[in-house]
Amino acid sequence: LAELPRAPGVWMQAWTRLKRDRVGMTSLWVVAAFLVLVLLAQFGVIAADWQKEVGEPFAPPHWVGADVQQVQAKEVNRPPNVDLSAVDPLAPRYAEWTERASRIQTVDAVRAPTLPLGGDRIGRDVLDKAIKGAQVSILVGIAAAVLATLIGTVLGALAGYFGGRFDDFLEWVYNVFTSVPYILLIFALAAVFKSGPLGKMFSQGIAPVVIILGAVGWTGIYRLVRAEYIKHRSREYVRAAEAIGASHGARMFGHILPNVSHVVLVQLSLHVVSFIKAEVILSFLGLGVPIDMVSWGTMLAEAQTELVLGKWWQLAAATAFMAAFVTAFALLTDALRDAMDPKLR
């Protein structure tokens, strides 16, 4: 007998619908390009020397051209080429001394008058800073979203599946977290991690920001997952799994979770975007990443003083990078939600 053709699985159907969405696929390629930049920056392939002063202070972008005032100042300060050997016996040594001084000032001597996207106040390349900032901001957004999704999914599954007093207790915890304004709770936890007793323990890296955002952002996922588990716990396929002896864990995460995974994945995508924005706000206010790191938020904080001087390129670079990634990720999230909607299968 000929083998009957198999129907495509849930994930294959979702991928097929996603490939038909031009906006979704374009957004997917943009997000993938940013993730490649993040990986290359993480392993030091690109933007490893973002802290080096490679250009003149406030070096303009290439298409703007060199700052005429800086060039004229260099020409004025350049010593005249005059032969003093007839009047000064030490004149022959001047060349040697000048060479030694030039070796010490090599970094200043080779500074570029222009850079691809300009330079900051001490001559660091804004393009390298934007790429390194993308690494930090995107990693914070993804890690915090994964942490919040994990907490919200597990707690929502437990509350929705078991119900009873356990559900009442988790609902009380949920109400406590949601009773405090979201942004105020973030600021309070950030202040504790910044200057409180936990400051020394978590003073390095992006761990404090990830923990803060993950600990605050789980509530929305918890509410949706709990509602889905309440609907699915009494359905026929769960009862059938119970009849064949499946454990509570197998029913919760082996049977119900795959059927509500579209809710979890969409919430994960939405939280990546919102957490990137939250990290930018925290770093802009000085409560985010450490001062020896760079993110899109720290770049915007620096740019506010530079903008007063008419130096707009760092603000433009950070805004353009952030807007491109956040917009592409948001459009990809919408496309994923449409592709994974069970009603469209």
CORRA-V162052 format. One record per pair of residues at least 4 apart in sequence whose C-alpha atoms are under 7 Angstrom apart, sorted by sequence separation. I is the first residue (numbers start at 1). J is the second residue. If there is no record, write none. Layout:
# CORRA-V162052
i->{I,I}
j->{J,J}
This chain:
# CORRA-V162052
i->{8,9,10,11,12,13,14,15,16,17,21,22,23,24,25,26,27,28,29,30,31,32,33,34,35,36,37,38,39,40,41,44,55,60,61,67,68,69,70,71,72,73,74,84,85,90,93,94,95,96,97,98,99,100,101,102,105,106,107,114,115,119,120,125,126,127,128,129,130,131,132,133,134,135,136,137,138,139,140,141,142,143,144,145,146,147,148,149,150,151,152,153,154,155,156,157,158,159,163,164,165,166,167,168,169,170,171,172,173,174,175,181,182,183,184,185,186,187,188,189,190,191,192,195,198,199,206,207,208,209,210,211,212,213,214,218,219,220,221,222,223,224,225,226,227,228,229,234,235,236,237,238,239,240,241,242,246,247,248,249,250,251,252,253,254,256,257,260,261,262,263,264,265,266,267,268,269,270,271,272,273,274,275,276,277,278,279,280,281,282,283,289,294,295,296,297,298,299,300,302,303,306,307,312,313,314,315,316,317,318,319,320,321,322,323,324,325,326,327,328,329,330,331,332,333,334,335,336,337,8,40,41,60,119,120,180,191,193,194,202,233,234,241,246,250,251,252,282,283,294,306,307,18,19,40,41,60,85,119,120,192,193,202,282,283,306,18,41,60,84,85,118,119,159,160,118,159,117,193,279,115,117,241,116,159,303,303,238,284,283,284,193,283,299,300,280,281,284,238,280,284,279,300,299,190,296,189,232,186,186,228,174,221,66,66,65,62,61,62,273,59,60,61,62,56,59,60,61,55,56,59,61,273,54,55,56,61,273,54,55,60,55,59,60,55,58,59,58,57,58,213,57,58,270,55,57,59,269,57,58,57,140,144,148,152,156,160,56,143,144,147,148,151,152,155,156,159,160,266,55,153,157,161,53,54,55,144,145,148,149,152,153,156,157,160,161,53,54,140,144,148,152,156,160,53,54,266,52,149,153,157,161,51,50,50,50,262,50,209,262,47,206,47,205,47,205,204,41,42,194,37,41,157,38,38,190,149,146,145,145,145,142,145,141,144,141,141,141,140,138,137,137,137,136,137,133,134,132,133,134,132,133,129,130,130,126,130,120,118,117,58,31,31,30,31,27,27,27,28,27,24,24,24,18,18,18,17,14,14}
j->{12,13,14,15,16,17,18,19,20,21,25,26,27,28,29,30,31,32,33,34,35,36,37,38,39,40,41,42,43,44,45,48,59,64,65,71,72,73,74,75,76,77,78,88,89,94,97,98,99,100,101,102,103,104,105,106,109,110,111,118,119,123,124,129,130,131,132,133,134,135,136,137,138,139,140,141,142,143,144,145,146,147,148,149,150,151,152,153,154,155,156,157,158,159,160,161,162,163,167,168,169,170,171,172,173,174,175,176,177,178,179,185,186,187,188,189,190,191,192,193,194,195,196,199,202,203,210,211,212,213,214,215,216,217,218,222,223,224,225,226,227,228,229,230,231,232,233,238,239,240,241,242,243,244,245,246,250,251,252,253,254,255,256,257,258,260,261,264,265,266,267,268,269,270,271,272,273,274,275,276,277,278,279,280,281,282,283,284,285,286,287,293,298,299,300,301,302,303,304,306,307,310,311,316,317,318,319,320,321,322,323,324,325,326,327,328,329,330,331,332,333,334,335,336,337,338,339,340,341,13,45,46,65,124,125,185,196,198,199,207,238,239,246,251,255,256,257,287,288,299,311,312,24,25,46,47,66,91,125,126,198,199,208,288,289,312,25,48,67,91,92,125,126,166,167,126,167,126,202,288,125,127,251,127,170,314,315,251,297,297,298,208,298,314,315,296,297,300,255,297,301,297,318,318,212,318,212,256,212,216,260,219,267,113,114,114,114,114,115,326,113,114,115,116,111,114,115,116,111,112,115,117,329,111,112,113,118,330,112,113,118,114,118,119,115,118,119,119,119,120,275,120,121,333,119,121,123,333,122,123,123,206,210,214,218,222,226,123,210,211,214,215,218,219,222,223,226,227,333,123,221,225,229,122,123,124,213,214,217,218,221,222,225,226,229,230,123,124,210,214,218,222,226,230,124,125,337,124,221,225,229,233,124,124,125,128,340,129,288,341,128,289,131,289,132,290,290,132,135,287,131,135,252,134,135,287,268,268,268,271,272,272,275,272,275,273,275,276,276,276,276,279,295,295,296,294,295,294,295,296,295,296,294,296,317,314,318,314,313,313,311,325,328,328,329,328,329,331,332,332,331,332,335,335,336,339,339,339,340}
